[in-house]
Amino acid sequence: MSTPSPHGRSRITALAMALAAASALTLTACGGDDDSGDSSTPSATPTAPATASFSGNAASALASAEASVRAEVSERAASASAAASAFEASVSAEVERANKAARTELAEVDGQGNAMSDVTMTGKPRSETGGLLAVVVTITNKTDSTASYAVQVDFLDSSGKTVETRYVGAEDLKPGEKAQPVAVSRKPADSVLTPKLAKAQRY
């Protein structure tokens, strides 16, 4: 057998080195699967979990939560509306006739009337009125004889403009006797209004 030339030996040597390097690279890549726990071994890039393993859908869960919130808000609104209606009905049942008489009486009164000093007003908690704006009108007969009263309450907006007028009254109050009718605004509960004693007439 003939001996390879120096040039041929160089080619063989280079090929052997290339094969050795390839083998070393293959062994390194396979080492990632070793369970030896060596912390120096580079970890594989994590892959996203399969969506099929999820038990629910994020979009449907969000829609369900939103529907639940809307239902709760609607239920609370309906409850508040019912409470407001019930409060207004109870007030109306007690004083409607006197209120009509008061409105009729005040239609002929010029100025503020003769009984402003006999009347005071106090706000009623909205928690007791279903959210409506209501004021308790305290009427005291400060005279020495039986008298009836007619009172006008104006509700003003933030600019001071009268946006609503309510009438209340009390009939046949004896000397020193008090009555406390309630003036209720029929504007939406979220309206920002200020009640004002506009007229009070004793007759």
KEDRENNU-643872 format. One record per residue: residue in one letter; z, x, y of N, C-alpha, C in turn. Coordinates in steps of 0.001 Angstrom, whole numbers, plus 500000, padded with zeros to 6 digits. Each point is the difference from the previous one (the first is absolute). Layout:
N
AZXYZXYZXY/...
This chain:
203
M500000500848498810500000499152501190500000500871501223/S499196499608501028499910500823501202501138499712500918/T500474500976500727501117499861500961499476499415501288/P500712498963500537499524499373501263499990501005501111/S499042499851500872499893500885501157501129499720500960/P500330500930500907501078499773501002499781498732500782/H498746499737500327499705498784500763500344498756499194/G499683500019498692500287498860499127501478499807499840/R500770501158499877501459499885499864500611499368501228/S499484500271501151500548499412501251499812498489499992/R498869499568499537499745498546499956500933499324499027/I500230500642498841500902499430498993501411499913500551/T500424501062500695501360500028500579500170498902501025/A499038499798500855500066498966501043500072498624499371/L499233499786498911500013498715499324501349499744499375/A500614501012499421501328499856499375501037499657501031/M499938500620501145500964499717501074499845498561500502/A498772499538500090499757498624500457500552499004499015/L499832500255498700500538499102498970501515499991500030/A500584501149500216501473500096500059500540499212501169/A499329500097501153500447499271501190499896498504499786/A498910499565499343499808498569499733501074499483499065/S500371500814498991501041499599499057501340499860500701/A500289500952500886501273499954500739500076498745500872/L498898499633500656499949498811500859500227498730499183/T499396499985498774500163498841499122501448499839499569/L500658501098499673501400499956499582500902499533501131/T499717500421501214500802499603501159499886498496500232/A498782499470499905499776498566500212500725499197498946/C499996500493498751500670499267498923501498500064500146/G500499501021500697501445500173500153500644498870500756/G499240499199500790500557498880500764500567498937499104/D499591500000498733500490498983499085501211500477499235/D500463501223500281501136500574499287501272499315500411/D500870499681499094501273499319500281501132500982500167/S499664501260500316501049501017500092500879499796501189/G499567499158501018500818499732501180499924501076501030/D499006500928499913499863501084500976499618499409501340/S500891500148501021499772499402501319498892500669500761/S499563501206499512498964500715500736498612499472499686/T499881499188498940498689499480499624499572498929500981/P498818500100500610499555498999500978499948498618499347/S500492498996500736499987498635499477498649499357500276/A499633499093499132498714499312500161500080499001501148/T498874499746500626499941499027501097500261498605499452/P501004499262500580500315498672499466498844499029500231/T499864499100499085498947498983500124500626498667500326/A499249499151500672500516498687500392500252499154498769/P501116499243499974500281499150498840498969498885499902/A499794499551498808499031498924499786500550498709500580/T499188499337500789500466498759500630500251498921498971/A499441500140498822500200498986498961501447499958499537/S500771501111500270501397500030499565500922499223500920/F499520499595501189500832499228500925500135498563499508/S501205499402500238500227498627499529499599498963501033/G499796500384501282499654499033501029498950500535500936/N499616499195500978498992500393500981500638499994501378/A499885501108500756500664500107501304499544498926500966/A498709499727500036499475498998500937500553498616499706/S500053499626498711500507498678499657501491499907500273/A500732501101499798501439499995500283500254499810501485/L499200500665500841500149499858501451499681498581500436/A498936499440499438499626498624500342501096499028499607/S500621500250498854501088499130499537501190500078500940/A500326501225500467501121500176500920499726499304501326/E498770500135500503499644499353501262500078498487499879/A499551499473498883500054498550499783501441499520499969/S500866500801499385501416499631499931500632499970501380/V499666500995500836500539500054501363499500498813500815/R498690499690499886499439498867500741500669498696499595/A500264499858498708500643498779499510501409499878500548/E500713501143500057501376499968500516500018499660501484/V499079500606500772499921499719501438499661498537500237/S499058499477499217499606498599500140501164499076499676/E500745500363498970501147499172499604501067499996501084/R500257501170500587500999500079501072499555499211501227/A498705500101500330499475499270501157500138498497499789/A499675499556498781500110498573499703501446499544500074/S500916500846499515501420499661500035500500499904501433/A499576500960500850500414499990501405499445498774500713/S498744499663499695499382498831500622500730498728499613/A500380499899498730500723498821499530501364499904500671/A500672501161500148501318500014500646499883499582501457/A498950500481500689499799499645501407499738498506500138/S499168499462499109499690498568500055501244499158499748/A500812500437499038501214499259499678500964500013501178/F500137501153500671500908500097501140499516499111501136/E498709500082500300499450499204501092500134498503499707/A499792499607498755500120498590499626501434499512500171/S500957500844499638501402499588500119500394499833501456/V499497500898500856500295499897501425499344498751500585/S498735499795499664499263498859500530500648498682499601/A500485499930498745500607498766499523501249499654500804/E500698500999500490501254499779500714499800499623501465/V498999500592500642499933499890501464498684499462500560/E499101499557499150498672499607500487500055498885501052/R500798498994499751500052498888500957500557500456501339/A501083500806499961500598500499501234499027500911500743/N499224500770499255499037500907500629498910499232500747/K499546498907499415498979499174500659500559499397501286/A501242499572499928500631499429501184500141501066501085/A500334501244499581500149501090500954498684500307500693/R498935500012499246498682500296500583499620498928501016/T500247498767499652499689498904500924500809500112501285/E501287500330499858500884500106501160499576501156500905/L499668501128499415499648501188500788498642499883500674/A499170499103499549498684499826500610500118499585501465/E501127499399500364500194499521501375500919500898500821/V500373501152499437500937500894500682499242501102500732/D500326500176501275499443501107500777500994501162499978/G499493501212499941500895501155499978500643500164498633/Q501175500625499987500668500309498736500931498889499516/G500263499005500802500889498920499581501426500218500473/N500866499018499712501366500026500526501057500490499007/A499570500525498842501001500351498986499802501405499411/M499402500896500757499780501360499486501314500693499630/S501055499702500761501278500658499743500719499424498777/D499494498893499475500623499383498825499357500457498686/V499008500871500115499213500382498815499953501519499826/T500181500452498763499829501427499640499133500076498736/M499433501180499755499161500176498815500421501238499218/T499912499907498690500280501137499112498941500077498920/G499555501211499728498994500169498949500569499719498620/K499180499411499162500413499727498617499377501057499093/P500775500594499081499445501040499116498776499502499237/R498970500834499986498770499617499302500220499851498498/S501035500653499492500309499871498571500407498573499649/E500386499224501012500423498621499774498894498995500356/T498894500499500520498943499088500464498671500201499282/G500016500779498917498747500281499307499088500891500806/G500573500776500942499203500921500816499564499429501331/L500230498718500232499590499383501263500932500411501141/L499449499992501229500813500253501182500663498686500395/A501324499995500040500735498779500335501212500361500844/V500360499113500924501185500207500834500890498766499931/V501286500257499958500984498919500036500291499700501466/V499775498757500405500233499585501382501351499278500046/T500971500636500635501338499403500084500123499209501296/I500211498703499850500125499096501149501442499514500069/T500629500201501148501392499572500176500086499024501168/N500554498856499736500175499012501066501236500386500825/K499743500537501162501097500464500853500429498947501028/T499479498811499859500349498946500953501158499156499450/D500412499020500790501097499118499596499525498705499367/S498708499886499747499477498769499415498952500324498945/T499707499048499128498993500186498945498631500236500631/A499259500939499433498689500331500554499054500448498898/S498721499885500288498960500495499094499290501173500666/Y499394500832499189499369501219500528498599500185499437/A499154500555500851498644500374499598499778501468500377/V499499500782499050499840501451500225498591500440499612/Q499421500854500840498679500592499711500162501495499771/V499470500480498886500025501432499670498566500501499944/D499704501019500802498678500620499976500056501290499185/F498934500285499273499886501261499258498928500837500685/L500404501206500434499119500871500772499490501160499153/D498746500411500264499485501180499314500422501258500752/S499512501154499578500423501270500597499607500144501463/S499018499214500452499576500063501405500774499018500876/G500879499205499381500773499023500760499327498647500120/K498886499838499304499267498731500041500590499016498991/T500148498738500409500504498967499098498890499619499012/V500266500196498723499005499702498973500398498780499176/E501241499543500179500454498831499250501213499398500702/T500110498676499960501133499298500595500593499047498971/R501321500044499859500691499113499083501057499206500764/Y500296498817499524500990499138500642501100499640499012/V501240500016500487501138499548499195500878499126500892/G500882499249499383500863499144500807501250499594499248/A500895499391500698501238499463499430500317498709500743/E500367498979499276500248498694500620501464499599499886/D500467499377501074501339499400500038501127500964499636/L499985501162500642501099500949499802501198499563500840/K501143499983499391501224499653500731500447501197500833/P500854499802500989500479501116500826500577501125499126/G499531501203500231500465501155499235499322500174498649/E499208499050499558499359500078498690498785500930500038/K499729500636498846498867500928499897498985499514498965/A498781500398500224498930499789499013499211501302499900/Q499439500278498819499269501253499796498664499758499284/P499068499369500679498660499855499403499308501362499920/V498970500077499169499279501267499804498555499854500458/A499558500936500848498602500035500438499264501014499128/V498969499543499322499279500844499043498565500228500461/S499592501271500082498616500314500331499119499756498780/R498832499420500236499061499768498902498909501078499954/K500167501026500783499064501121499954500241500802498718/P499008500816499568500188500815498798501275500828500081/A500633500202498847501295500685499954499949501420500557/D498819500644499962499916501379500493499730500078501503/S499926498849500667499783500009501449501242500534500713/V499781500817501026501113500546500786500151499145501256/L500977499096499980500192499073501103501442500046500495/T500175499623501267501326499957500606500293498572500460/P501103499397499506500337498633500443500611500018501387/K499689498967500800500520499891501355500422498539500267/L501193499850500549500459498669500387499268499610501291/A499110499017499892499138499642501145500567498838500796/K500483498962499307500546498817500683501174499421499221/A500932499384500718501101499286499365500411498856500922/Q499901498814499483500278498811500813501074499131499323/R500967499623500820501037499077499542499654498602500533/Y500117498970499165499651498653500446500897498964499322/
